[in-house]
Each structure stands twice: as C-alpha cells, then as structure tokens.
Amino acid sequence: MGKEPHELVLRSAPDGTLSGEMKNVKNSISMPLQDGRYNGNVLTWTLQVTTPISITLKVEVQVNGNELTGHAAAGMLGKVPIKGSRRA
C-alpha cells in the first residue's frame, strides 16, 4: 500500500528459468520468486504476498542496462508500477 523499497535477487539458468527472492527492506519479509522465466531482456515471475494482505502478484519487467521497469498485476488492485536499478 504505497511505495515500498525492496531488494531483488535474481539467478538465471541456461534453460530460461529464473529464481531468486524479493525482500521488503522495511520489514525484512522475503518472498521467493515462483514460475520465473526470462526471454531476452523481459523477466516474468509470480510472488505470493501474505502481509499486509494475501495476494498473488504476476510480475513482468524489462531490463535495460542497469535499470528495470515494469509492473505487477495485483488482481482487483490493478497494475502496480515497478522500477529499480542494479546495486551489485
């Protein structure tokens, strides 16, 4: 609900699968990526959020250099914008 800083850790495999986790910086809640895939610079995955509400997010982002932008489809809440930059 509102802007929340997160850290995203991604691991890619040669077969196009993507794994990792997304951690909320404020409350340290970590969510594993599910059904992660990549195709070129487009990444997709699903997250099961349980706090503050229980919801499934379907994430799609595009990577351009050290930046990523995209959205998370949040069911009845609509699409939530996502943007980030590489830290390491």
C-alpha distances in whole Angstrom, upper triangle without the diagonal:
4,7,8,12,13,17,18,22,24,27,29,33,35,35,32,29,26,25,23,20,16,16,13,14,13,14,16,15,17,17,20,20,22,24,24,26,27,30,31,28,25,23,22,20,18,16,15,12,13,10,8,9,12,12,14,13,16,16,19,20,23,25,27,29,26,23,21,19,17,15,13,14,11,14,13,10,12,13,10,12,13,16,18,21,24,24,27
4,6,10,12,16,18,22,24,27,29,33,35,35,32,30,27,26,23,20,17,16,13,14,13,14,17,16,18,18,21,21,23,25,25,27,27,29,30,27,25,23,22,21,20,17,18,15,16,13,12,13,16,15,17,15,18,17,19,19,22,23,25,26,24,21,19,17,16,14,13,15,13,16,16,12,13,13,10,11,12,14,16,19,22,22,26
4,7,10,13,15,19,21,25,27,30,33,33,30,28,25,24,21,18,15,14,11,11,11,13,15,15,17,17,20,20,22,25,23,25,25,28,28,25,23,21,21,20,19,17,18,15,17,14,13,15,17,17,18,15,17,16,18,17,20,20,22,23,21,18,16,15,15,13,13,15,14,18,18,14,15,13,10,10,10,11,12,15,18,19,22
4,6,10,12,16,19,22,25,28,31,32,28,26,23,21,19,15,12,10,7,8,8,10,11,12,13,14,17,17,20,23,22,24,24,27,27,24,22,20,20,18,18,15,16,13,15,12,12,14,16,16,17,15,17,15,17,17,20,20,22,23,20,17,16,15,15,14,13,16,15,18,19,16,17,15,11,11,10,11,12,15,17,17,20
4,7,10,13,16,20,23,26,29,30,27,25,21,20,17,14,10,9,6,6,7,10,10,12,12,14,16,17,20,22,21,23,23,26,26,22,21,19,19,18,18,16,17,15,17,15,15,17,19,18,18,16,18,16,17,16,18,18,20,20,17,15,14,14,15,14,14,18,17,21,22,19,19,17,13,12,10,10,9,12,14,13,16
4,6,10,13,16,19,23,26,27,24,21,18,16,13,10,6,5,4,5,8,10,9,10,9,10,13,13,17,19,17,20,20,23,23,20,19,17,17,15,15,13,15,13,15,14,15,17,18,17,17,14,16,14,16,15,17,17,19,19,16,14,13,14,14,14,13,17,17,20,22,19,20,17,14,13,10,10,9,11,12,12,14
4,7,10,14,17,20,23,24,22,20,16,14,11,8,6,5,7,7,10,12,10,10,9,10,12,12,16,19,16,18,19,22,22,19,18,16,16,15,16,14,16,15,17,16,18,20,20,19,18,16,17,15,16,15,16,15,18,18,14,13,13,14,15,16,15,19,19,23,25,22,22,20,17,15,12,11,9,10,10,9,11
4,6,10,13,17,20,21,18,16,12,10,7,6,4,6,9,10,14,14,12,12,10,10,10,10,13,15,13,15,15,18,18,16,15,12,13,12,13,12,15,14,17,17,19,20,20,18,17,15,15,12,13,12,14,13,16,16,13,12,11,13,14,14,14,17,18,22,24,22,22,19,16,15,11,11,9,10,9,10,11
4,7,10,14,17,18,16,14,10,8,5,5,6,8,12,13,16,17,14,14,10,11,10,9,13,15,12,14,14,18,18,16,16,13,14,12,14,13,16,17,19,20,22,23,22,21,19,17,17,14,15,14,15,14,17,16,14,14,13,15,16,17,17,20,21,24,27,25,25,22,20,18,15,14,12,12,10,10,10
4,7,10,13,15,12,10,7,6,5,7,9,12,15,16,20,20,17,16,13,12,10,9,12,13,9,11,11,14,15,13,13,10,11,11,13,13,16,18,21,22,24,24,23,21,19,17,16,13,14,12,13,12,15,15,13,14,12,15,16,17,16,19,21,24,27,26,25,22,20,19,15,15,13,13,11,12,11
4,7,10,12,10,8,6,5,6,9,12,15,18,20,23,23,20,19,15,14,12,10,12,13,10,10,10,14,14,14,14,11,13,12,15,15,18,20,23,25,27,27,25,24,21,19,18,16,16,15,16,14,17,17,15,16,15,18,18,20,19,22,24,26,30,29,27,25,23,22,19,18,16,16,14,15,13
4,7,8,7,6,5,6,9,12,15,18,21,23,26,26,23,22,19,17,14,12,13,12,9,8,8,11,11,12,12,10,12,12,15,17,20,22,25,27,29,29,27,25,22,20,18,16,15,15,15,13,16,16,16,17,16,18,18,20,20,22,24,27,30,29,28,25,24,23,20,19,18,17,15,17,16
4,5,6,5,6,8,11,15,18,21,24,26,30,29,26,25,21,19,16,14,14,13,10,9,9,11,13,14,14,13,14,14,17,19,22,25,28,30,32,31,29,27,24,22,20,18,18,18,17,16,19,19,19,20,19,21,21,23,23,25,27,29,32,32,30,28,27,26,23,23,22,21,19,21,19
4,6,7,9,12,15,19,21,25,28,30,33,33,30,29,25,23,20,17,17,15,13,11,10,11,12,14,15,14,16,16,20,22,25,28,31,33,35,35,32,30,27,25,22,21,19,19,18,17,20,20,21,22,21,23,23,25,25,27,29,31,35,34,32,30,29,28,25,25,24,23,21,23,21
4,6,9,12,15,19,22,25,28,30,34,33,30,29,25,23,19,16,15,13,11,9,9,10,12,14,15,13,14,15,18,21,24,27,30,32,34,33,31,28,25,23,21,19,18,19,19,18,21,22,23,23,21,23,23,24,24,25,27,29,33,33,31,28,28,28,25,26,25,25,23,25,24
4,7,10,14,17,19,23,26,28,31,31,28,27,23,20,17,14,13,11,8,6,5,7,9,11,11,10,11,12,15,18,21,24,27,30,32,31,28,26,22,20,17,16,15,15,15,15,18,19,20,20,18,19,19,20,20,22,24,26,30,29,27,25,25,24,22,22,21,22,20,23,22
4,7,10,14,16,20,23,25,28,28,25,23,20,17,14,11,10,8,6,4,6,9,12,13,12,9,10,10,13,15,18,21,24,26,29,28,25,23,19,18,15,14,14,15,15,16,19,20,20,20,18,19,18,19,19,20,22,24,28,27,26,23,23,23,21,21,21,21,20,22,21
4,7,10,13,16,19,22,25,24,22,20,16,14,11,8,8,8,4,5,6,10,12,12,11,8,8,8,11,13,16,18,22,24,26,25,23,21,18,16,14,12,12,13,14,14,17,18,18,17,15,17,16,17,16,18,20,23,26,25,24,22,21,20,18,18,17,18,17,18,18
4,7,10,13,17,19,22,22,19,17,13,11,8,6,7,8,6,8,10,14,16,15,14,11,10,9,10,11,14,16,19,21,24,23,21,20,17,15,14,13,14,14,16,16,19,20,19,19,16,18,18,18,17,19,20,23,26,25,25,22,21,21,18,19,17,18,17,18,17
4,7,10,14,16,19,18,15,14,10,9,6,5,8,11,8,11,13,16,18,17,16,12,12,10,11,11,13,15,18,19,21,22,20,19,16,15,15,13,15,15,17,16,19,19,18,18,16,18,17,18,16,19,20,23,26,25,24,22,20,20,17,17,16,16,15,15,15
4,6,10,12,15,15,12,10,6,5,4,5,9,12,10,13,15,19,20,18,17,14,13,10,11,9,11,12,14,16,18,19,17,16,15,13,14,13,15,15,17,17,20,21,18,18,16,17,17,16,15,18,18,21,24,22,22,20,18,18,15,16,15,16,15,15,15
4,7,9,12,12,10,8,6,5,6,7,11,14,12,15,16,20,21,19,17,14,13,11,11,8,11,10,13,13,15,16,16,15,14,12,13,11,14,14,16,16,19,20,17,16,14,15,15,14,13,16,16,19,22,20,20,18,15,15,12,13,12,14,14,14,15
4,6,9,8,6,6,4,6,9,10,14,17,16,19,20,23,24,22,21,17,17,15,14,11,12,11,13,12,14,16,16,16,15,14,16,15,17,17,19,19,22,22,19,18,16,17,18,17,15,18,17,21,23,21,22,20,17,17,14,15,13,15,15,14,15
4,6,6,5,5,6,8,12,13,17,20,19,22,23,26,27,24,22,19,19,17,16,12,13,11,12,10,12,14,15,15,16,14,17,16,18,18,21,21,23,23,20,19,17,18,18,16,15,18,17,20,22,19,20,19,16,16,13,14,13,15,16,15,17
4,6,5,8,9,12,15,16,20,23,21,24,25,28,28,25,24,22,21,20,19,16,17,14,16,13,14,17,19,19,19,18,20,18,21,20,22,21,24,23,20,19,18,19,20,19,18,21,20,23,25,22,23,21,18,17,15,15,13,15,15,14,16
4,6,8,11,14,17,19,22,25,24,27,28,31,31,28,27,25,24,22,21,18,18,15,15,12,13,16,18,19,20,19,22,20,23,22,25,25,27,27,23,22,21,21,22,20,19,22,20,24,25,22,23,22,18,19,17,17,16,18,19,17,20
4,6,9,12,15,18,21,24,24,27,28,32,32,30,28,25,24,22,20,17,16,13,13,10,11,14,16,17,19,18,21,21,24,24,26,26,29,29,26,24,23,23,23,22,20,22,20,23,24,22,24,23,20,20,19,19,19,20,21,20,22
4,6,10,13,16,19,22,21,25,26,29,30,28,27,23,23,20,19,15,15,13,13,11,13,16,17,18,19,18,21,20,23,22,25,25,27,27,24,23,22,22,23,21,20,22,21,24,26,23,25,23,20,21,19,19,18,19,19,18,19
4,7,10,13,16,19,19,23,24,28,29,27,25,22,20,18,16,12,12,9,10,9,11,13,13,15,15,15,18,18,21,21,24,24,27,28,25,23,22,22,22,20,18,20,18,21,23,21,23,21,19,20,18,19,18,20,20,19,21
4,7,10,13,16,16,19,21,25,26,24,23,19,18,15,13,10,10,9,10,11,13,15,14,15,14,14,16,16,19,19,22,22,25,25,23,22,20,20,20,19,17,19,18,21,23,21,22,21,19,19,17,18,17,19,18,18,19
4,7,9,13,13,16,19,22,24,22,20,17,15,11,10,7,7,7,9,11,13,14,12,12,11,11,13,13,16,17,20,21,24,25,22,21,19,19,18,17,14,16,15,18,21,19,20,19,17,18,16,18,17,19,19,19,20
4,6,10,10,14,16,20,22,20,19,15,13,10,9,7,8,10,12,14,17,17,15,14,12,12,13,13,15,16,19,20,23,24,22,21,19,19,18,17,15,17,17,19,22,21,22,20,19,19,17,19,18,19,19,19,19
4,7,6,10,12,16,18,17,15,11,9,6,6,6,8,11,14,16,18,18,16,14,11,10,10,10,12,13,16,17,21,22,20,19,16,17,16,15,13,15,15,18,21,20,20,18,17,18,15,17,16,18,18,19,19
4,5,9,12,16,19,18,16,12,9,6,5,6,8,12,14,17,20,18,16,14,10,10,10,10,13,15,17,19,22,24,23,22,19,19,17,16,13,14,15,17,20,20,20,18,18,19,17,19,19,21,21,22,23
4,7,10,13,16,17,14,11,8,5,6,9,11,15,18,20,23,21,18,16,12,12,10,10,12,14,17,18,22,24,23,22,19,19,17,16,14,15,16,17,21,21,20,19,19,20,18,20,21,22,22,24,24
4,7,11,13,13,11,7,6,4,7,10,13,16,19,21,23,22,20,17,14,12,10,9,10,11,13,15,18,20,19,19,16,16,15,15,13,15,17,19,22,22,21,18,18,18,16,18,18,19,18,21,21
4,7,10,11,8,6,5,6,10,13,16,19,22,25,27,25,23,20,17,15,12,11,10,11,12,13,17,18,19,18,15,16,15,15,15,16,19,20,24,24,22,19,20,19,17,18,18,19,19,21,21
4,6,7,6,4,6,9,13,15,19,21,25,27,29,28,26,23,19,17,14,12,10,10,10,10,14,15,16,16,13,14,14,15,16,17,20,22,26,25,23,20,20,19,17,17,17,17,17,20,20
4,6,5,7,9,12,15,19,22,25,28,30,32,30,29,25,22,19,16,14,11,11,10,11,13,15,17,16,14,15,15,16,17,19,22,24,27,27,24,21,22,20,18,19,19,19,19,22,22
4,6,8,11,14,18,21,25,27,30,32,33,33,31,28,24,22,18,16,13,11,9,9,11,12,15,15,13,14,15,17,19,21,24,26,29,28,26,22,23,21,19,18,18,18,17,21,20
4,6,10,13,17,19,23,25,29,30,31,30,29,26,23,20,17,14,11,8,6,5,7,9,11,11,9,11,12,15,17,19,22,25,28,26,24,20,20,17,15,14,14,14,14,18,18
4,7,10,14,17,20,22,26,27,28,27,26,23,20,16,13,10,7,6,5,6,9,12,13,12,9,10,9,12,13,15,19,21,24,23,20,17,17,15,13,13,14,15,15,19,20
4,7,11,13,17,19,22,24,25,24,23,20,17,14,11,8,6,5,6,8,11,14,14,13,9,10,9,11,12,14,17,19,22,21,19,16,16,14,12,13,13,14,15,18,18
4,7,10,14,16,20,22,23,22,20,17,13,11,7,5,4,7,9,11,15,17,17,15,12,12,10,10,10,11,14,16,19,19,17,14,14,14,12,14,15,17,17,20,21
4,7,10,13,16,19,20,19,17,14,11,8,6,5,7,9,12,14,18,20,19,17,14,14,12,11,9,11,13,15,18,18,17,14,14,15,13,15,16,18,18,20,21
4,7,10,13,16,17,16,13,10,7,6,5,6,9,12,15,17,21,23,22,20,16,16,13,12,9,9,10,12,16,16,15,14,14,15,14,16,17,20,20,22,23
4,6,10,12,14,13,11,8,6,5,7,8,11,13,17,19,22,24,22,20,17,17,15,12,9,10,10,12,16,15,15,14,13,15,13,16,17,20,20,21,23
4,6,10,12,10,7,6,5,6,9,11,15,17,21,22,26,28,26,24,21,20,18,15,12,12,11,12,15,15,16,15,15,17,16,19,20,23,23,24,25
4,6,8,7,5,5,6,7,11,12,16,18,22,23,26,28,26,24,21,20,18,15,12,12,10,12,14,13,15,15,14,16,15,18,19,22,23,24,25
4,6,5,4,7,9,11,14,16,20,22,25,27,30,32,29,27,24,23,22,19,15,15,13,14,16,15,17,18,17,19,19,22,22,25,26,26,28
3,5,6,9,11,13,16,17,21,22,26,27,30,32,29,27,24,23,22,19,16,17,14,15,16,15,18,18,16,19,18,21,22,24,26,25,27
4,7,9,12,13,17,18,22,23,27,28,31,33,30,27,25,24,22,19,16,17,13,15,15,14,17,17,16,18,18,21,22,25,27,27,29
4,6,10,12,15,17,21,23,26,28,31,33,31,28,25,24,22,18,15,15,11,12,12,11,15,16,15,18,19,22,23,26,28,28,31
4,7,10,13,16,20,22,26,28,31,33,31,28,25,24,21,18,14,14,11,11,12,12,15,16,15,19,19,22,24,27,28,29,31
4,6,10,12,16,19,23,25,28,30,29,26,23,21,18,15,11,10,7,8,10,10,12,13,13,16,16,20,22,25,26,27,29
4,7,10,13,16,20,22,26,28,27,24,21,19,16,13,9,8,7,7,11,11,12,12,12,15,15,19,20,24,25,26,28
4,6,10,13,16,19,22,24,23,21,17,15,13,9,6,6,5,7,11,10,10,9,9,12,12,15,17,20,22,23,25
4,7,10,14,17,20,23,22,19,16,14,11,8,5,5,7,9,12,12,11,9,10,12,12,15,17,20,21,23,25
4,7,10,13,16,19,18,16,12,10,8,6,4,6,9,12,15,14,12,9,9,10,9,11,13,16,17,20,22
4,7,10,13,16,16,14,10,8,6,6,6,8,12,14,17,16,14,10,11,10,9,11,13,15,17,20,21
4,7,10,13,13,10,6,5,4,6,8,11,14,17,20,18,16,12,11,9,8,8,10,12,13,17,18
4,7,10,11,8,5,6,6,9,12,15,18,21,23,21,19,15,15,12,10,9,10,12,13,16,18
4,6,7,6,4,7,9,12,15,18,21,24,26,24,22,18,17,14,12,10,9,9,10,14,15
4,6,5,6,8,11,15,18,21,24,27,29,27,24,21,19,16,14,11,11,10,10,14,15
4,6,8,11,14,18,20,24,26,30,32,30,27,24,22,19,16,13,11,9,9,12,13
4,7,10,14,17,19,23,25,29,31,28,27,23,21,17,14,11,8,6,5,8,10
4,7,10,14,16,20,22,25,28,25,23,19,17,14,11,7,6,4,6,10,12
4,7,10,13,16,19,22,24,22,20,16,14,11,8,6,5,6,8,12,14
4,7,10,13,16,19,21,19,16,13,11,8,6,4,7,9,12,15,17
4,7,10,13,16,18,16,13,9,9,6,5,6,9,12,15,18,20
4,6,9,12,14,12,10,6,5,4,5,8,11,15,17,20,22
4,6,9,12,10,8,5,5,6,7,11,13,17,19,21,23
4,6,9,8,6,4,6,9,10,14,17,20,22,25,27
4,6,5,5,6,7,10,12,16,18,22,24,26,28
4,5,6,8,10,14,16,19,22,26,28,30,32
4,5,9,11,15,17,21,24,28,30,32,34
4,7,8,12,14,18,21,25,27,29,32
4,7,10,13,16,20,23,26,28,31
4,6,9,13,16,20,23,25,28
4,7,10,13,17,20,22,25
4,7,10,14,17,19,22
4,7,11,13,16,19
4,7,11,13,16
4,7,9,12
4,6,9
4,6
4
